[in-house]
């Protein structure tokens, strides 16, 4: 269980984000998740992505964590853009590259015509900004917040104790799973075995063999944890398991309320804009709101 005890604590120097109250950090993640759904403009999504990246840089993460963060964001961005460029069905569409002709004897009968569309790249960029923004901010929160602070923050924002405990426990298991995967990978290297193979059937078989010990060891860890909690008569209903949570500082409280009202205002503006697009409600005095939502939100 030693591998699972050092999970989401940042290994770099303490950053600006680590000095903020955990409840304010969790609310920041919640507000960002709502904005990632509400925002449609490429400009606004880029601005939100830049702010999430800035928050990650101010979290005091180590160089290795930042490298993994950038690599994951680049991978998600490219995968989303490329997939949307191929499977984009909106109009108009501009063909950039033809991949498969409909009369192709190998794949044409199965896939039909497959093209890469320019508008699909833009649509994929918008969708990828939603994913990468939340991924960067979520990983920064998990890596820069220790388990105790995260637990107190979840309880402070009104999360049920069982759900908060399950979330923190799941996060504490992730490093253990990664350590097990690294151990299995080193064992394969010592034996001269490779996971990747040009043969798809061999590749699937290798991945099953690779993942099996990781899942088994993760299950053993969960059983040990469950037996430990049961032996100590742990119960979420026990009031002694709830620690005193100090009141939120004034600055964090002000930030939380400002963020709440900002998200609420954007939600109201988008609601009026959606009613206008659906032909359900129109008011000439709200034309400026319609214009802002169309071009900037």
C-alpha positions as CSV (number, residue, x, y, z in Angstrom):
1,X,0.0,0.0,0.0
2,X,3.0,2.3,0.1
3,X,2.6,3.0,-3.6
4,X,-0.9,4.3,-3.2
5,X,-0.2,6.7,-0.4
6,X,1.7,9.2,-2.5
7,X,-0.8,10.1,-5.2
8,X,-1.8,13.6,-5.9
9,X,0.8,15.5,-4.0
10,X,2.9,17.7,-6.3
11,X,6.6,16.9,-6.4
12,X,7.7,20.4,-7.6
13,X,7.9,23.6,-5.6
14,X,4.7,25.0,-4.0
15,X,2.9,27.2,-6.6
16,X,0.3,29.9,-6.4
17,X,-2.6,27.5,-6.9
18,X,-1.5,25.4,-3.9
19,X,-1.9,28.4,-1.6
20,X,-5.6,28.8,-2.5
21,X,-8.3,27.1,-0.4
22,X,-9.1,23.6,-1.7
23,X,-12.8,24.5,-1.8
24,X,-12.1,27.4,-4.2
25,X,-9.9,25.1,-6.4
26,X,-12.7,22.6,-6.6
27,X,-15.3,25.3,-7.4
28,X,-12.9,26.6,-10.1
29,X,-12.9,23.2,-11.7
30,X,-16.7,23.0,-11.5
31,X,-17.1,26.5,-13.1
32,X,-14.7,25.6,-15.8
33,X,-16.6,22.4,-16.6
34,X,-19.8,24.3,-17.0
35,X,-18.1,26.9,-19.2
36,X,-16.6,24.1,-21.4
37,X,-20.2,23.1,-22.2
38,X,-21.6,26.6,-22.6
39,X,-18.9,28.2,-24.8
40,X,-18.9,27.6,-28.5
41,X,-16.7,30.3,-29.9
42,X,-13.1,29.4,-30.8
43,X,-11.9,32.7,-29.2
44,X,-13.6,32.1,-25.9
45,X,-12.5,28.4,-25.8
46,X,-8.9,29.4,-26.5
47,X,-9.0,32.0,-23.7
48,X,-10.4,29.4,-21.3
49,X,-7.7,26.9,-22.4
50,X,-5.0,29.5,-21.9
51,X,-6.3,30.3,-18.4
52,X,-6.4,26.5,-17.5
53,X,-2.8,26.2,-18.8
54,X,-1.8,29.2,-16.7
55,X,-3.4,27.6,-13.7
56,X,-1.5,24.4,-14.3
57,X,1.8,26.3,-14.6
58,X,1.0,28.0,-11.3
59,X,0.3,24.7,-9.5
60,X,4.0,24.0,-8.7
61,X,4.1,20.8,-10.7
62,X,7.4,19.1,-11.5
63,X,9.0,19.2,-14.9
64,X,8.0,15.6,-15.5
65,X,4.3,16.2,-14.6
66,X,4.3,19.3,-16.9
67,X,5.8,17.2,-19.7
68,X,3.1,14.5,-19.3
69,X,0.5,17.2,-19.2
70,X,1.6,18.8,-22.5
71,X,2.0,15.4,-24.1
72,X,-1.5,14.3,-23.1
73,X,-3.0,17.7,-24.3
74,X,-1.2,17.4,-27.6
75,X,-2.3,13.8,-28.1
76,X,-6.0,14.5,-27.3
77,X,-5.9,17.6,-29.5
78,X,-4.5,15.9,-32.6
79,X,-6.7,12.8,-32.2
80,X,-9.8,14.8,-31.9
81,X,-9.0,17.1,-34.8
82,X,-8.0,14.3,-37.1
83,X,-11.1,12.2,-36.3
84,X,-13.4,15.1,-36.7
85,X,-11.7,16.0,-40.0
86,X,-12.5,12.6,-41.4
87,X,-16.0,12.1,-39.9
88,X,-17.3,15.6,-40.3
89,X,-20.8,15.7,-41.9
90,X,-21.7,19.4,-41.6
91,X,-22.1,21.7,-44.6
92,X,-20.3,23.3,-46.3
93,X,-17.3,20.9,-46.5
94,X,-14.0,21.5,-48.2
95,X,-12.0,18.5,-49.2
96,X,-8.3,18.7,-48.3
97,X,-7.3,15.1,-48.9
98,X,-8.9,12.0,-50.3
99,X,-8.1,8.9,-48.3
100,X,-10.3,6.2,-49.9
101,X,-12.2,6.3,-53.2
102,X,-15.6,4.7,-53.3
103,X,-14.4,2.3,-56.0
104,X,-11.4,1.1,-54.0
105,X,-11.4,-2.7,-54.1
106,X,-9.8,-3.0,-50.6
107,X,-11.8,-0.6,-48.4
108,X,-14.2,1.2,-50.8
109,X,-17.0,-1.3,-50.5
110,X,-16.8,-1.1,-46.7
111,X,-16.2,2.6,-45.9
112,X,-17.3,4.3,-49.0
113,X,-15.6,7.6,-49.8
114,X,-13.4,9.0,-47.0
115,X,-12.0,12.5,-47.1
116,X,-10.3,14.9,-44.8
117,X,-12.3,18.1,-44.5
118,X,-11.0,21.6,-43.6
119,X,-14.1,22.5,-41.6
120,X,-13.7,19.2,-39.6
121,X,-10.3,20.4,-38.4
122,X,-11.9,23.6,-37.0
123,X,-14.7,21.7,-35.4
124,X,-12.2,19.2,-33.9
125,X,-10.1,22.1,-32.6
126,X,-13.1,23.5,-30.8
127,X,-14.0,20.1,-29.3
128,X,-10.4,19.3,-28.3
129,X,-10.2,22.6,-26.4
130,X,-13.1,21.5,-24.2
131,X,-11.3,18.2,-23.4
132,X,-7.8,19.6,-23.0
133,X,-8.8,22.5,-20.8
134,X,-10.6,20.3,-18.3
135,X,-7.8,17.7,-18.5
136,X,-5.1,20.2,-17.7
137,X,-7.0,21.8,-14.9
138,X,-8.2,18.5,-13.4
139,X,-4.7,17.0,-13.4
140,X,-3.3,20.2,-12.0
141,X,-5.8,20.0,-9.1
142,X,-5.1,16.3,-8.4
143,X,-1.3,16.6,-8.6
144,X,-1.1,19.8,-6.5
145,X,-3.6,18.9,-3.8
146,X,-2.8,16.3,-1.1
147,X,-5.5,13.7,-0.2
148,X,-6.5,15.3,3.1
149,X,-7.0,18.8,1.6
150,X,-8.9,17.3,-1.3
151,X,-11.2,15.4,1.1
152,X,-11.8,18.5,3.2
153,X,-12.5,20.6,0.0
154,X,-15.0,18.1,-1.3
155,X,-16.8,18.0,2.1
156,X,-16.6,21.8,2.2
157,X,-18.5,22.2,-1.0
158,X,-21.3,19.9,0.1
159,X,-20.2,16.6,-1.4
160,X,-21.6,13.5,0.4
161,X,-19.0,11.9,2.6
162,X,-19.3,8.5,0.8
163,X,-18.8,10.1,-2.6
164,X,-15.9,12.3,-1.4
165,X,-14.2,9.3,0.2
166,X,-14.6,7.1,-2.9
167,X,-13.2,9.9,-5.1
168,X,-10.1,10.5,-2.9
169,X,-9.5,6.8,-2.6
170,X,-9.7,6.3,-6.4
171,X,-7.2,9.1,-6.9
172,X,-4.8,7.5,-4.3
173,X,-4.9,4.2,-6.2
174,X,-3.8,5.7,-9.6
175,X,-0.1,6.0,-8.7
176,X,-0.1,2.4,-7.5
177,X,-1.6,1.2,-10.7
178,X,1.0,3.2,-12.7
179,X,3.7,1.7,-10.6
180,X,2.4,-1.8,-11.3
181,X,2.3,-1.1,-15.0
182,X,5.9,0.2,-14.9
183,X,6.9,-3.0,-13.0
184,X,5.3,-5.2,-15.6
185,X,6.9,-3.2,-18.4
186,X,10.3,-3.6,-16.9
187,X,9.7,-7.4,-16.5
188,X,8.8,-7.7,-20.1
189,X,11.9,-5.8,-21.1
190,X,14.1,-8.1,-19.1
191,X,12.6,-11.1,-20.8
192,X,13.0,-9.6,-24.2
193,X,9.3,-9.3,-24.9
194,X,7.5,-6.5,-26.7
195,X,3.9,-5.3,-26.2
196,X,3.6,-3.8,-29.7
197,X,3.4,-6.0,-32.8
198,X,2.4,-5.4,-36.4
199,X,0.1,-8.4,-36.1
200,X,-3.2,-7.2,-34.6
201,X,-4.0,-10.5,-33.0
202,X,-0.6,-10.7,-31.4
203,X,-1.0,-7.1,-30.3
204,X,-4.3,-7.8,-28.6
205,X,-3.0,-10.9,-26.9
206,X,0.1,-9.0,-25.6
207,X,-2.1,-6.2,-24.2
208,X,-4.3,-8.8,-22.4
209,X,-1.2,-10.4,-20.9
210,X,0.2,-7.0,-20.0
211,X,-3.0,-5.6,-18.3
212,X,-3.9,-8.8,-16.5
213,X,-1.3,-8.6,-13.6
214,X,-2.0,-4.9,-13.3
215,X,-5.8,-5.5,-12.8
216,X,-5.1,-8.4,-10.4
217,X,-2.7,-6.4,-8.2
218,X,-5.1,-3.5,-8.2
219,X,-7.9,-5.8,-7.1
220,X,-5.7,-7.1,-4.3
221,X,-5.0,-3.6,-3.1
222,X,-8.7,-2.8,-3.0
223,X,-9.5,-5.9,-1.0
224,X,-6.7,-5.1,1.5
225,X,-8.1,-1.5,1.8
226,X,-11.7,-2.8,2.3
227,X,-10.6,-5.3,5.0
228,X,-8.6,-2.6,6.7
229,X,-11.6,-0.3,6.8
230,X,-13.9,-3.1,8.0
231,X,-11.5,-4.2,10.7
232,X,-11.5,-0.6,12.1
233,X,-15.3,-0.4,12.0
234,X,-15.2,2.5,9.6
235,X,-18.6,4.0,8.9
236,X,-19.4,7.2,7.0
237,X,-22.4,7.8,9.4
238,X,-20.0,8.1,12.3
239,X,-19.7,11.7,13.2
240,X,-16.2,11.2,14.6
241,X,-14.9,10.5,11.1
242,X,-15.9,14.1,10.1
243,X,-13.2,16.6,11.0
244,X,-13.8,20.2,11.6
245,X,-13.6,22.2,8.4
246,X,-12.6,25.9,9.0
247,X,-14.5,28.6,7.3
248,X,-13.4,29.7,3.8
249,X,-11.1,32.8,3.8
250,X,-12.6,36.0,2.5
251,X,-10.5,36.1,-0.7
252,X,-11.5,32.5,-1.6
253,X,-15.1,33.2,-0.7
254,X,-15.1,36.3,-2.9
255,X,-13.5,34.4,-5.8
256,X,-16.1,31.7,-5.5
257,X,-19.1,34.1,-5.6
258,X,-17.6,36.1,-8.5
259,X,-17.1,32.9,-10.4
260,X,-20.6,31.8,-9.7
261,X,-22.3,35.0,-10.8
262,X,-20.1,35.1,-14.0
263,X,-21.1,31.6,-14.9
264,X,-24.7,32.4,-14.1
265,X,-24.7,35.5,-16.4
266,X,-23.2,33.5,-19.3
267,X,-25.8,30.8,-18.8
268,X,-28.6,33.4,-18.9
269,X,-27.1,35.0,-22.0
270,X,-26.8,31.6,-23.8
271,X,-30.3,30.7,-22.8
272,X,-31.7,33.8,-24.4
273,X,-29.6,33.1,-27.5
274,X,-30.8,29.5,-27.8
275,X,-34.4,30.7,-27.5
276,X,-33.7,33.1,-30.3
277,X,-32.1,30.5,-32.5
278,X,-35.0,28.1,-31.9
279,X,-37.6,30.8,-32.8
280,X,-39.2,30.6,-29.3
281,X,-38.5,34.1,-28.0
282,X,-37.1,37.2,-29.5
283,X,-36.6,40.7,-28.0
284,X,-35.1,43.5,-30.0
285,X,-33.6,45.0,-26.9
286,X,-31.4,41.9,-26.5
287,X,-29.7,42.2,-29.9
288,X,-26.4,43.1,-28.3
289,X,-26.6,39.9,-26.3
290,X,-27.3,37.9,-29.4
291,X,-24.4,39.5,-31.2
292,X,-22.0,38.8,-28.2
293,X,-23.1,35.2,-28.0
294,X,-22.8,34.6,-31.7
295,X,-19.3,36.0,-32.1
296,X,-17.6,35.7,-28.7
297,X,-19.5,33.2,-26.5
